[in-house]
Amino acid sequence: MKTSINIDIGGTFTDCYVVRNGQQYYCKTPTTGYNLSIGFMAALRDVASQAGISDEELLNQAESICYSTTLAMNTLIQRKGARLALLLTDGLTQTHVLGKAAQFIDGATVAETRDVAHASKFPPLIPLEDTVGVKERVDCFGKIVRPLDEQDVIEKVHRLILDGVRGFVVCLQYSYLNPVHELRIRELINEEYPVSYLGAVPVVLSHEVLPRRYEYQRGNAAMLNAYLHQSMAEELRTMADELRDRGFRIPMLMVHNTGGVAEVFRTKALQTYNGGPVAGLMGSVEVAKAHGFQNVVVTDMGGTSFDLGLVVQGSSRFYAWQPLVERWMVDQTMIETISIGAGGGSIAHMEDHPRRLEVGPQSAGSMPGPACYDQGGTLPTVTDADLVLGYVNPEYFHGGQMFLNKEPAEEAIREKVAKPLGLSVVEAAMLIRRVIDLKMGDLIYKETVMRGFDPRTFALFAYGGAGPTHCCGYGFRAGVPRVIVFPLSPVFCAYGSSQLDFVHVWERSRHMALLALGTQKPILDLAAFNGMVEEMQRSALEEVKTEGLNIERVHFSLELEMRFGTQPNFLRCTSPLLFIRNDSDVRAVYEQFAKEYADVYTRHTVMPELGVNIENLFLKVIIPREKPPMPVYPLKGETPPREALKGKRLAYWEEYKDFRDTNVYEQTLLQPGNIIQGPAILEAPDTTVVVTPGTRLTITKYLSGVLERI
Amino acid sequence: MRPTTSEILQRIKVTPPPPEEVKLANSLAPGDFEIYSEKLSNISVEAKEVYVRSGLSFFLRSGDMAIAMANARGDVVAGYCGINHMIPAIPATIKYILASYKDDPTVGIKDGDIFFANEGLYGASHNPDMLIVMPMFYDGELIAWGAAAVHEPDCGALEPGGQSAQCKNRYVEGLHVPPSKIGENFQLRNDWMEFFLNATRVPLMLKIDTGAKIAGCMTFRKRLFEIADEKGKDFIKGLFTKVLIETEAKARRRIASWNDGVYRVLLFCDLAGTRPSLIRVFITMIKKGDEITFDFTGTSPENEGAFQGIPSLNVGYVCMQTFTYYFHDLPVSNAAITPINWNFPAATIYNPHPEAAVSMAPLVDSPLLTGIPQAIYKAMFDSNERDIVGGPDGALGVGQVVAGIDQWGFTISEIVSRSMNGHGQGARMYKDGMDVFGMAYGPASGRQADVEDEEDLLPLLCLFSSMSPESFGHGKYRGGAGSEHCYAVHNVDYVVWVPVNMGGSYVPHSQGLFGGYPPPSAALVVVRNANVDEAMAKGEKIPTSLRQLVTERPLKGDYDIRDLFMPGEPIMKGGLWAFRTGMSGGYGDCLERDPELVLKDVKSGIMSDWSARNIYKVIIDPESHEVDLKGTEKLRARERKNRLRRGKTYDEFLKRWLQKKPPEEALENYGTWPDAKQNKTIIRY
């Protein structure tokens, strides 16, 4: 591969990672919210100049541009774009407003969940006045029990158009089983408002966005997709124009939250949600392989949030159990990344009763920011604690672009934490650090154990500006024996994009009995099951051909969501077989399910006598993409070069209950093979690595640093 | 031996820790309490996830359950509750086991034991609420207990669902099991399981739910032992003790910040089993210093039916709103309710004879759900937590049990979650209550299933399900709307339908607060021999609201608009029933409501023009659909004058009030009029 460009546009920074002729270049530039292409092009110019060429030359040489963003969601929240109407089955036209009743708990913390007096439901994506009932009904077998009243649909659509509506979302009961009414409604609307007319309106059908059971989630997915589509289409058009003008004529690749990429023309807008963190997680798979780790906890601690995901047995196969887009349940297949409010900007405050220190989830943000920013903030944050403890260099924050003031940090900690608890400022700062590290460590522990894994068999990757500063605290606390930090940490999501394969996920929702209730005999309808897999496989191959990809390289894997009897929750497991041909195959599929089930829920709940049912099928189609190899550097000696040692400064270590004069290194000057014994501090322009006492750091041939307890 | 009521109530309070454990609590290093109490909370969430995800019943899937961890003495130190009413049953049950079986060689308490309980007379809840508790021994010493409970959809009673209004004594209510060891060495005993499975209409559901409870308890055990491995068992003891001390101390401080006084709330139920009947609930709250005493003297006497309470469950019903509102930020622990004292006079509906049927206890306890907060809010209205004050949540639950053979050929007895989890939230002091916010019994968990989920599991077709207009108490801030639903029998010949009702057809059993209105009454609509399938197939009109069903009667069939009473009946294919549920109370004077909010409600259809004009005195211009502000102000000023004119002194009011008396047939279970003293012999057999 010659050149690949990978861009991740976040709320504050646009990250760019480029590989050209085996060399890697990266940069961060400010995101330009008013016109993303400006920040995008600035980033390209930056890396092009690093490579000694112009941005046009870079684009001409590029074989792919991979793109992920979180910004479309902001537009969604503002409800910009054309006014949409929602068509639901008559009598059930408030599904999206009722939100399965206690909607206010979706995406809420436990504390928020319990504080019902102050809770509120959130306004619907499409208001009730723009929602109409369609006279039709399909039942749980997919049987039409009430035919579609077409005249009624036409009249209602006409009225909505006159009222100012310019797009439609249709979500009818059981459309995932029998979409005939949804399809007919689109035909009717297209007949009334043909695409050749200026008044043509888009129609989004729920079964096409998410062909799965549960009308609330399916309707949310369809509405979100409709909104996102509008805002993203505009954003991408501007960017594509800019790129085309500069000579880049290949379709951009979009990062999907399923953990792969696809051409922009083969992408549903909703699939791009949370693409950045997912790219970071997926990128970790390759990095883990290179380092020889099978199981990895991937963590990203930034200013306001702490995200984590898991790589197990060399792959990231965990999908969100109840996926949310913002606070909307969607049930769409998404690689799971978990986020809590814990970062450098998290505010420490005293809870009154019981008297206890809390850190986060509120964040000081970037304005006014932590007290040490000296921008008017008076509340103590994690960054203030790190500064007071001597870990962060006040003159080298963000590579020296920002000066930190220790005095307001000490004052804030003294007033808000130390005095109320009767501690010294330093003790209070250390307590803030312990509490935030515990929160993150506990989350890691919970998320690994909940999936049936032992954290002691995992390595931990620490990304984000604050990750390397705290990873010894939260990583070792979670029981992980090895923690790894990287020079690419600040742009890791963009790097991750470069590691993604082409991936499409085809899914079908069908109730199919695998083992009989009571007798536990195999009763799977083999023809129906295999027919469905074949049908998905056929559709997938057609799509692959359309994208101009090589069919020879296609790899299929089948995942099944299964349950005992009519249990409310499904467990998604990887089928050992693509097709099920006989009773012995049925048993093999069950055994795999039972094993994974017992791992998570204990043996007490494995009850095949209830019958075993397949509910959802997912055919994952993967076409491997050529990936830039990780650069490898020759090993040097164990002793760091003299120029890497920047000097010493006092840092507080819990292990000694005191400050110690501590070696400070420039991370970028360390060489493969170097070993540093904690306590030590490594500084880089965008982060600080804290090596605690009793910890050893080894620089690998990839320039990553492996932290281990001695 | 059965414990006495006072023993049970004492067991619900925290057992004072021995001095050595207080010493351990005080020796926790700075930060340890912060860190590890958070850890206990996280463990509870994890245990809840394992429990809910691996169980089966509808109540479990909608999160209406409880899971908790207790210290060695049985006091709850952490938990996650969908329904908070199960909290008191945990310490009461564990303490009974400790008192009765710890030194009993025929039973004993060992690591790996599994105990079951569902008998209110021994401190548990009503019998469909089935509890599993497991002791945890670390290094040979009992250090904690795990506990998990849920309302199972059947317990082998007279009718499906486990709550039968027709029961005349406890012996026809199905399983009543005192705390009993049903498993050892982390294994359920097959003979016991066979006994349980033989005693219920849905044995497999009970089996998997029991397994899920054990899985939840095992999660507690696993995580707790990891802390013990790291910090030692003395640390665990100290941590648990500190949680209890801090929790009770905070509860006491909060109570102390409320106004001392005696607060009385009078409520009525209009149902006692299978027919309308008036029952009085008299709550007296004596708040002094950092303690509260609830006295129920003046409440109607016990009766011959199943509408009777159970002391531990009565306390549980007080817990519901306690942990949802005024103590929402405290750990889920019986330590928080330790400052509360109770008087449930014997031979009243809240403390009936031990032979009495009590499976309907949650229904007769519902007035506590609305009445207790009313008393507390009056005491705390000017405290620091005044923004928590509000009208009562919509506790009018119309549970719907559906039993029979489903469209897949399986035996079912299930509760329709949309019916229970569609309540409206009471108005708050600064905003309207949330519409259809969950379940008043535990709103932080009450999820309605998707119609596609419900219809997949039950042989029903949901014709409509929506917010119910005018289903709330009016006020400066209105209560949240409840919901209304209609189900037709579909794909099978019949289902047995058991509406589990708590009345409310004549008298709402909650009130508004500080001038807010109570919610309206409600009814059930049954259409037998209806032609739903035919009408649908022909594309004829299908009702989309309760009002339309009742007023237009678009479907053919025999319409029966009936009170909210039981028992159930078979509904044949094509037949249907409809109802509305969960109406909440309002807050403050309607004349102070922002006219624009009234307009918004009218426009959305949740409120009628009639209510806008006659209750809120808001004039909406029929042409512009805008508020006529001047006209509204005039109308409101006139109403204020009229109020003064209509006003009576208290003595005048009392004189008129005492002249009123309900018809004799309504007083069958009331007691003497008006003071509700016992006036007849209850025959038990």
Interface residues (C-beta under 8 A of the other chain):
Chain A: D90 G91 L92 T93 Q94 T95 V97 L98 K100 A101 A102 F104 I105 V110 A111 T113 R114 D115 V116 A117 H118 A119 S120 K121 L128 E129 G133 K135 R137 D139 C140 F141 V145 R146 P147 D149 Q173 Y174 R213 Y214 E215 Y216 Q217 H353 P354 R355 R356 L357 E358 L421 L423 E427 L431 R434 V435 L438 K439 D442 L443 K446 V449 M450 H511 L517 F564 G565 T566 Q567 P568 N569 V600 Y601 T602 H604 T605 M607 E609 L610
Chain B: P30 G31 F33 E34 I35 S37 E38 K39 S41 N42 V45 E46 E49 V50 V52 R53 S54 G55 L56 L60 R61 Y80 L204 K207 I208 G211 A212 I214 A215 M218 T219 K222 R223 E246 T247 A249 K250 R253 R254 F323 T324 Y325 H328 D329 D387 I388 G390 Q407 F410 N421 G422 H423 Q425 R428 K431 M434 D435 V436 F437 G438 M439 P443 A444 S445 G446 R447 Q448 A449 D450 V451 E452 D453 E455 D456 L457 L461 C462 L463 F464 S465 S466 M467 S483 C486 H490 N491 D533 M536 A537 G539 I542 P543 T544 K603 S604
